[in-house]
Amino acid sequence: MVSTRYRPKDLKLARRHIVKAAHRVADQEMVIKKLLRKGRPSGSAYALLSRLYDDQRRKLDRLKMIEAMVEVEGQLCVDVPSNPGTSAPPFAIVHSSGTSLPDRQPATPCSADVWRPYLV
């Protein structure tokens, strides 16, 4: 499998493609409505609409994949400057009262109302 690196620029482009695909689908749906009002045959218009739906679905799947890859790359590329003089971890979950959790306690919050993640 070939490894592809996606950048935020690729994500922006994929989002634009989704918007254009949605406009094409909306335009074709309007054409079909007009044809139905006039009583003209619309079989070929429905065939085109079906292809546009398939195209839009493929582009949406690709967008989701790129979003996931860019999010993963963003997490991997976080560079935290290391301070050799400190022994505290660079990130910690902090209780809303301002006291940090001990290192032995799990880092997952129990509820969103009680625990809020802050960078320390």
Summary of the structure (lengths in Angstrom):
residues: 120
radius of gyration: 24.7
end to end distance: 39.1
largest distance: 79.9
contacts: 235
relative contact order: 0.11
helix: 54%
strand: 8%
